[in-house]
Amino acid sequence: MTSKLDSKIPEGNLEQKWTKYRSTVPLVNPANKRSLEIIIVGSGLAGASAAASLAELGYKVKVFCFQDSARRAHSIAAQGGINAAKNYQNDGDSTYRLFYDTIKGGDYRAREANVYRLAEVSANIIDQSVASGVPFAREYGGLLSNRSFGGTQVQRTFYAAGQTGQQLLLGAYSGLQRQVGTGNVKMYARHEMLDVVTIDGKCRGIIARDLTTGKLERHFGHAVLLCSGGYGNVFFLSTNAMGSNVTAAWKAHKKGAMFANPCFTQIHPTCIPVSGDHQSKLTLMSESLRNDGRIWVPAKLEDALALREGRIKPNDIKEEDRDYYLERRYPAFGNLVPRDVASRAAKERCDAGYGVNKTGEAVFLDFAANTIRYGKIEANKKGMHNPTEEQVVAMGKAVVKEKYGNLFDMYQQITGVNPYEQPMMIYPAVHYTMGGLWVDYNLMTNIPGLYALGEANFSDHGANRLGASALMQGLADGYFVIPYTIGAYLSKEIMTKAISTDHEAFVEAEKNVQNTIDRLLSIKGSKTVDYYHKKLGLIIWNQCGMARNEAGLKKAISDVQALREEFWSNVKVPGSANGLNQELEKAGRVADFLELGELMCKDALERNESCGGHFREEYQTEEGEALRDDENYKYVAAWEYFAGNKWELHKEDLIYDNIKIAQRSYK
Amino acid sequence: MEKNLNLNLKVWRQKNANDKGKFEEYKVNNISTDMSFLEMFDVLNDRLVTEDKEPIAFDHDCREGICGSCSMFINGQPHGPKQGVTTCQLHMRSFNDGDTIVVEPWRATAFPVIKDLVVDRSAFDRIISAGGFISINTGNAQDANAIPIPKDDADEAFAAAACIGCGACVAACKNASAMLFVSAKVSQFALLPQGQPERYQRVSEMVAQMDLEGFGACTNTGACSAECPKGISLTHIARMNRDFLVAGMSTNEK
């Protein structure tokens, strides 16, 4: 392990680490908390829950988000659910099993101690959310309902229709707004963080731009928490919101915070396929649909061709001529294999010519079988012993509608096709980024006082995140981890008086931000920001997407470098820096993506193995499964930035004391 | 099937809060019916930038109908002609070749225009801060299954909580009333056992803040619910009015 990376994992048994740590971590007394200021960037699940919890403890908190309200952060769009080891279903779940599933799902590239803590606090999250009025789905007896998700064989996912993220975020947001009302939190909506300020090696504040007036502002904080989400928008097309960006994390990276495992990105298997060049974003169809839907393509090439040419309809293909390829390849987990496995399997079939839409990049997700199964259950409940087929289908559709109504509506809205009548067409799309800022057990980056929470850090999901675990991690970090771990740092800062923002470090940082803005506006080239963003997205998607290889990655690195150079000499950013300028906002974000893209490819090139979402074509088993190299690559790759887009790799070895690592099998 | 449309747009342009603002006309051609309304705006903005003109500012983010950012008033209707969808989920197949489409920002005193189609909806956040929460701190809440909640109540609370805070209800209302938004939050908590301790105090404080922000009164026209992209029901307003009345008559009120 490099000396620069100290993961600060507490000593002791896995089961005891967090309990013992919580009971011994230094505390800050209530009077001192009132004079300690914390800046939080981002207001999603991690940011909002951290802000509410820290303000409740008495800290002075400032929250920044680029949206017009904290409630709009992209956590709001999470659909399927949130995992918790409650074992309400009596199906054998436990803290250990959630821990084990998460480590295995991440293909043995996550830290044991962090993941065990995540599993431990998962149950508290459900309690906390219900107490704050989150209306989870319930059974007729009044108790909470659960559903299945990929990569597990228990039902531990709590949900609120297809809007679980919305309900959890609104719960955290209401806690945040309550603290805004008391004055403990000051909210800065329509503000974007454009740099972190460090003084004597410690993080002491940020530079933010008021997006409405265009003015740059300096803000001091004893600690800064980046809860700014993931970087999936580097691909241009992703399921992220249009504004989701890497800028906050990237500016921290350029100030010295290490960026870990940037090539670990998640391609989600069930998204609505691309329809044309105009497409601005991709829409997810929740993984929960794989619980009730069966994925297939035609078994015969001529049927696939006929489908693509519109000569036959999916329902014309007989049962025996369908290839339920996930059930065929992975009988134990079937349609519920983890996302990386499901995505690659879809790509494999489509590459082999079995794709079912006009672009050849789509597979079917079919609900017909389960619609009938549900219909029969309903008929039994109603005492109908000989229902007609129409009655069964109608009752089954009603059940499907209750479970997934909003998703089906959304599908129909986007594609113009009714999914109750025809199977959905889906294809993998960029969804989540496991990589992010390197953090220790306290969630602190290698810059003292600078923390990263939620998707912005790298810590819990290894090389592949399991479904319904992002919401769990965001809220775990914000509600139950940071309120304790921040004490370890702030207890030593109680004598630090607020530093004036006239300090030269603030002046210098603001000047640099201003220079970048001026430069972007002065290029006055001939191509729009989106032009470059789309080009970058294609390079990364083709060479650093679902499959990667050495030659492609090397080409991608030089392509990204060339594109970045062209961007800085030929981009066209209209208007001025005074007042609202959405093109300028986009330009700044794309400029950062153009640097990150190179690092992603570099990281993917350096990792000569396949694991989780990182699939190097050179390293696969005979059956086409990911082939890890635990001897040489069982580490976290943490990259340190040097001026001029140079990086140095630091390695944090991963130690498995409690789990026996093995080839991941879902067969 | 996919087709291409040629359209005339009349779009509200306003430099900033102090500018008077006016409509400007744009022709957009070859718009695929598979595009979303906002993707059509992307195409137009791309062209405007290339022509050295200022692109049209509009709020948007998730583009899947859940964040509540997008807020266009299209041909006299918030979020346009289709029921139950936000602007970002409105697709061009809802329009015909040759159509003229008029696009304005939300119009309400409590939602001042920032620029073009972007308005300031922070009044909604302040109403939530006034009482749209359950006053519990993060900590050791009791087990989530300790209090069973009848499924119908939980479902009804969820239906209220599905509000995305976009402000279409205010834009649709001739009085620019925020009753549907406020009642959705009041109703969600009024239906849940966890919301009972603060039930009447909550409704009083949220309504007081709503009035302070300059939203209009409710005259029960029902336009809010008819235009709501999430189909939030008028029964929530009825429930809020009942609770408000009880709060006003209660002797326990401080």
Contacts between the chains, C-beta under 8 A, distances in Angstrom:
chain1	res1	chain2	res2	distance
A	49	B	138	7.4
A	52	B	138	6.7
A	53	B	137	7.7
A	53	B	138	4.1
A	56	B	137	4.4
A	56	B	138	6.1
A	67	B	61	6.1
A	67	B	67	7.5
A	67	B	69	6.6
A	68	B	59	6.2
A	68	B	69	6.8
A	68	B	120	7.4
A	68	B	121	6.1
A	68	B	122	7.2
A	69	B	68	8.0
A	69	B	121	6.7
A	69	B	122	7.0
A	69	B	124	6.9
A	69	B	125	5.3
A	69	B	165	6.9
A	70	B	125	7.2
A	71	B	68	7.2
A	71	B	125	7.5
A	71	B	165	5.8
A	72	B	61	5.9
A	72	B	62	7.7
A	72	B	67	4.4
A	72	B	68	6.2
A	72	B	69	5.4
A	74	B	61	7.1
A	74	B	62	6.3
A	74	B	67	7.2
A	76	B	62	6.7
A	76	B	66	5.5
A	76	B	67	5.2
A	76	B	68	7.9
A	77	B	62	4.7
A	77	B	64	5.8
A	77	B	66	5.0
A	77	B	67	6.6
A	86	B	144	7.4
A	88	B	145	6.4
A	124	B	140	7.4
A	124	B	141	7.4
A	126	B	144	4.6
A	127	B	140	7.7
A	127	B	141	4.1
A	127	B	142	6.5
A	127	B	143	6.0
A	127	B	144	4.8
A	128	B	138	6.2
A	128	B	139	7.7
A	128	B	141	5.0
A	129	B	144	7.6
A	130	B	141	7.1
A	130	B	144	4.2
A	130	B	194	7.1
A	131	B	134	7.1
A	131	B	136	5.2
A	131	B	141	3.8
A	131	B	142	7.2
A	131	B	144	7.9
A	131	B	194	5.9
A	132	B	133	7.4
A	132	B	134	5.3
A	132	B	136	5.9
A	132	B	194	7.4
A	133	B	133	7.8
A	133	B	134	4.8
A	133	B	157	7.8
A	133	B	188	6.6
A	133	B	189	5.5
A	133	B	192	5.6
A	133	B	194	5.2
A	133	B	195	5.8
A	134	B	161	8.0
A	135	B	154	5.4
A	135	B	155	7.9
A	135	B	157	4.2
A	135	B	158	4.0
A	135	B	161	5.4
A	135	B	188	6.7
A	135	B	192	6.8
A	136	B	144	7.9
A	136	B	154	7.4
A	137	B	154	7.3
A	137	B	158	7.7
A	138	B	148	8.0
A	138	B	149	5.9
A	138	B	151	5.0
A	138	B	154	4.4
A	138	B	155	7.9
A	139	B	151	6.6
A	140	B	151	5.2
A	141	B	148	6.4
A	142	B	148	2.7
A	142	B	149	5.2
A	142	B	150	5.7
A	142	B	151	6.8
A	142	B	154	7.9
A	143	B	145	5.0
A	143	B	148	5.8
A	144	B	144	5.9
A	144	B	145	5.9
A	160	B	158	5.8
A	160	B	161	7.9
A	161	B	158	6.8
A	163	B	66	6.9
A	163	B	162	6.5
A	166	B	66	5.8
A	166	B	161	8.0
A	166	B	162	7.4
A	166	B	164	7.6
A	167	B	158	7.3
A	167	B	161	6.0
A	170	B	161	6.4
A	173	B	128	7.5
A	174	B	128	6.3
A	174	B	132	5.8
A	174	B	133	3.8
A	174	B	134	7.3
A	175	B	133	6.3
A	175	B	138	7.5
A	177	B	125	6.2
A	177	B	128	4.4
A	177	B	129	4.4
A	177	B	132	6.7
A	177	B	133	6.4
A	178	B	129	6.9
A	178	B	133	4.3
A	178	B	135	6.7
A	180	B	125	7.4
A	180	B	129	4.8
A	181	B	129	3.7
A	181	B	130	6.4
A	187	B	125	7.2
A	189	B	122	6.7
A	189	B	125	7.5
A	212	B	114	5.8
A	241	B	61	4.3
A	241	B	62	4.5
A	241	B	63	7.1
A	241	B	67	6.5
A	242	B	60	6.0
A	242	B	61	5.6
A	242	B	62	7.7
A	242	B	63	6.1
A	243	B	61	5.1
A	275	B	34	4.8
A	276	B	2	7.8
A	276	B	32	5.9
A	276	B	34	5.8
A	276	B	35	7.6
A	278	B	32	6.0
A	278	B	34	7.6
A	278	B	35	4.9
A	278	B	39	5.0
A	278	B	42	7.4
A	278	B	43	6.6
A	279	B	39	7.2
A	280	B	36	7.5
A	280	B	38	7.0
A	280	B	39	5.2
A	280	B	42	5.7
A	280	B	63	6.4
A	281	B	63	4.9
A	281	B	64	7.7
A	283	B	63	7.7
A	283	B	64	5.1
A	284	B	64	7.8
A	409	B	84	7.3
A	410	B	64	6.6
A	410	B	65	6.5
A	410	B	89	6.9
A	413	B	65	7.8
A	413	B	85	5.9
A	413	B	89	4.9
A	413	B	91	6.6
A	414	B	36	7.8
A	414	B	89	7.2
A	414	B	91	7.1
A	416	B	34	7.6
A	416	B	91	7.3
A	416	B	93	6.0
A	479	B	138	5.0
A	480	B	138	7.4
A	483	B	138	6.8
A	526	B	50	7.9
A	528	B	46	5.5
A	528	B	49	5.0
A	528	B	50	6.6
A	530	B	42	7.3
A	530	B	46	6.3
A	572	B	49	6.1
A	572	B	50	7.4
A	574	B	48	8.0
A	574	B	49	5.3
A	574	B	52	7.0
A	574	B	53	7.5
A	574	B	54	6.0
A	574	B	55	6.7
A	575	B	54	5.8
A	579	B	15	7.9
A	579	B	16	6.2
A	579	B	115	7.0
A	580	B	16	8.0
A	580	B	57	5.6
A	580	B	114	6.2
A	580	B	115	4.6
A	580	B	118	6.6
A	582	B	55	7.1
A	582	B	57	5.7
A	583	B	49	6.4
A	583	B	55	6.1
